[in-house]
């Protein structure tokens, strides 16, 4: 008697806003060609569990033995929707314990939250002893008495959800500070639901803490929802494990999903891409190991993601926003454009253009589209009129649509898809496009830049297929010492660690592999490197975590934040229109400019752009200053021209790695360095103000911490000593005018670690030694210090200072904000140029897509190059003429961008079109935001702007020697000015009352 081989079934469910999809897959060898046994769409119900039961019941009705179903995997938007809708019935207030020692105290938890979300979630916050340095040493130990005292306040407030975040928690495998605090919280807060940050996301304290807060707010609701999923499985008489799919395409057990609901936020697009890859292998015989672009066309939008050869989606950049909150946990890199079946098609009589979307009739398509008897011409009507979708609606209802209109609309759809696809590709090679979603009928059969367009029989349930075939993963994100071992050696050890974690989570040891592995050298440090590695493998059919888990206790209904469910929420942050942006007037009185929250926001935007790739993001400085202003502190700016010659001015900033500052946020380092310098020099009188070491990056704002009325109350002066963010202290304009070459205008200098270490430098042999010696000490002092330089007189600063650069950063930030609100992002480069002084002083040098990035660390500085190629097409219409470029542009960088070399690809020799000391700025073409050199990655669409340097750098041989390419090791590249320098106009002068 011949026994048929046993069939193993997998159930996949995708819970969408409109439909709940379910599929039953057979994963045996005999079913390779017809693995999708059944599929069904059921309307998503108010009680979501009923929708799941209805859909699954239909696909399992022919299964004789339910025990052969190996797993039920569910993709859901439950948790992210609770945040998006700000539903207080599903969100709890969160208490936050931050372990940071003396650091980050002025940028408390919730600093970056929108007002209305902060109002819903904001509980008590505690910033206590603890945290680690980048080298793994403790900043300070955890003090049990502090934690117990905090727990008493949390319990008294009736709060159960608690987030714990420690500085450098992701590398804390020795002290385990977060784990220890979590145990104390559970012991002293009744019913506590605790999230520790190291389990949520990666290095970057504020973003990791933000994610931990969102996760903690959802814990009670997540536990209730997961119990509902299990209950649905029981009602279906399923005895198999129930899994929830995560953002990166891997499986979460019910226990994991209940603890980490944030990991499900973007599972929908991920499941779509994973399902498309699997369908390609199933239906088309596509081999593994080839990347593809997945295009999911719905009713309103098209989501496009890059499927890597691993079969997993490419992940988004390190930082992204959700519900107005900046986060850094793993999310797929998905671009959405306003193209869907319901997109409205219009003909413009003035120029004959035909546009498609971005507005849409959405779910009303069956009432409003022409083919369904409506009166609105939609993209679906175009597809039917072209013969591409003859079985949709009534074709006779679109016979009157002109052929020319149909052809132009189709060309527009093709152009929109091609441009977005090109920006998402990870190499210049043509790769396939997989079409999924109900709107796939809109896409043409041929697209430029892709090898083929692939359609699937089961494309409508790709999401559910992706859920059913999800794998399990293990992830390691750590900073390791590399002085005694090579990066490849250490990376190999980390990869083994990640694979072990995946196997422990249930991955088949024979089928686990590395799907992400990145080594990221840390600037300004010697012998340390960050490693991020992820391993994944097919589930082996038994989950150790599931088997060992104990049933969770029933939760009472979550508190509604102490309010009736119909309470009036806090008013949302005001979003200015383009007209309001240009009508805004800064507060200027008696020659002093008092900064508002909006001023700070624009200055931060401009500072990062002026960093020319260096300086680090000013985001955390902006949040600190905004908190100060919201708390009633006053920060003022003064023009240098209003001061007498003998006025004394302090100056300086932070020295060290911006990467460290992103994790160990600013404490009192700079304040302590300034205090010690004043004491050492015996200065009795007040300074007339503070001047920035550099305007580029975070240092452009750090002097505002001293200028605050809560500290010294002395204004910041509208200017700086770089006009950008050069990487070394001797590349400052006071040093340009020092004929001794011994840094006499920098000394004495004081550096402070912020936690007890202070060093004073009084003399150097040559000016280069100033930076190299201080950086060596900085590395031993935590790789980030405050640095105060010798005070200068106003008379000397009139010559040495680059004037009005705070005003300039404000104007740049305002210009970017205006471009975003006036539909001018397609022309944002020229909008920024206008704010910098116009075409006399600068121009757009190039625009295109990053096609290559190479970087390493040399003597403590990040060095490398980025290469940009022109895009094939400009899909979005703009109000003005679109400047056309050719070839590729290569930009070497050493913390900041050094020069631009243009290769026209016509056989001619590449030419240098811009060099330092002129400013070379790279901005994101999608939103006008600055890109620092750590932000460069393949596929980003960018605009490169060149601006003429200030005369302090160009008018003397010494200025050029310190600031041009010779200072960076390129003596063969001479300086040639881009244009004429235009002195920025003072905001105080323009708006003075």
Secondary structure, DSSP 8 states (H G I E B T S, - for coil): --------EEEEEEE-SSEEEEEEEE-SGGGSSS-EEEEEEEE--SSHHHHHHHHHHHHSTT-S-GGGEEEEEEEE-HHHHHHHTT-TTT---EEEEEE-TTSSTTS-TTTTS-HHHHHHHEEEEEEES--B-TTS-BSS---HHHHHHHHHHHHHTT--EEEEEETTGGG-SSS-HHHHHHHHHHHHSTT-EEEEGGGT--S-HHHHHHHHHHHHHHHHHHHHHHHHHHHHHHHTT--SEEEEE-TTSBEEEHHHHHH-GGGGTTHHHHHHHHHHHHHHHHHH---TT--EEEEEE-SS-EEEEEE-TTSSB-B--S-EEETTEEE-S--B-EEEES-STTEEEEE-TTT--EEEEEEE-GGGHHHHBGGGT-SB-BHHHHHHHTTTTTTSS-GGGGTTS-HHHHHHHHHHHHHHHHHHHHHH-SSSS-EEEEEESGGGGGS-S--TTEEEEEE-TTGGGHHHHHHHT-BEEEEEEEEEE-SSS-HHHHHHHHHHHHHHHHHHTTEEEEEEEEEEEEEEE-TT-SSEEEEEEEEEEEE-S--HHHHH------------TTS-TT-----------HHHHHH---EEETTEEE--HHHHHHHHHHHHHHTTT-S---HHHHHHHHHHHHTT---EEE-GGGS-TT-EEEEEEEEE-HHHHHHS---SHHHHHHHHHHHHHT--S--SEEEES-SSTTHHHHHHHHHSTTTT---EEEEESSSS--SSTTSSHHHHT-TTSS-TTT-SEEEE-SSS-EEEE---SSHHHHHHHHHHHHHHTTSEEEEEEEEEEHHHHHHHSEETHHHHHHHHHHHHHHHHHTT-GGGHHHHHHHHHT-TTTEEEEEEEEEEEEEEEEETTEEEEEEEEE--S---S--SS------SEEEEEEESSEEEEEEE-SSSS--EEEEETTSEEEEEETTT--B--GGG--TT-EEEEEEE---HHHHSSHHHHHHHSGGGGT-TTS----SS-------HHHHH--
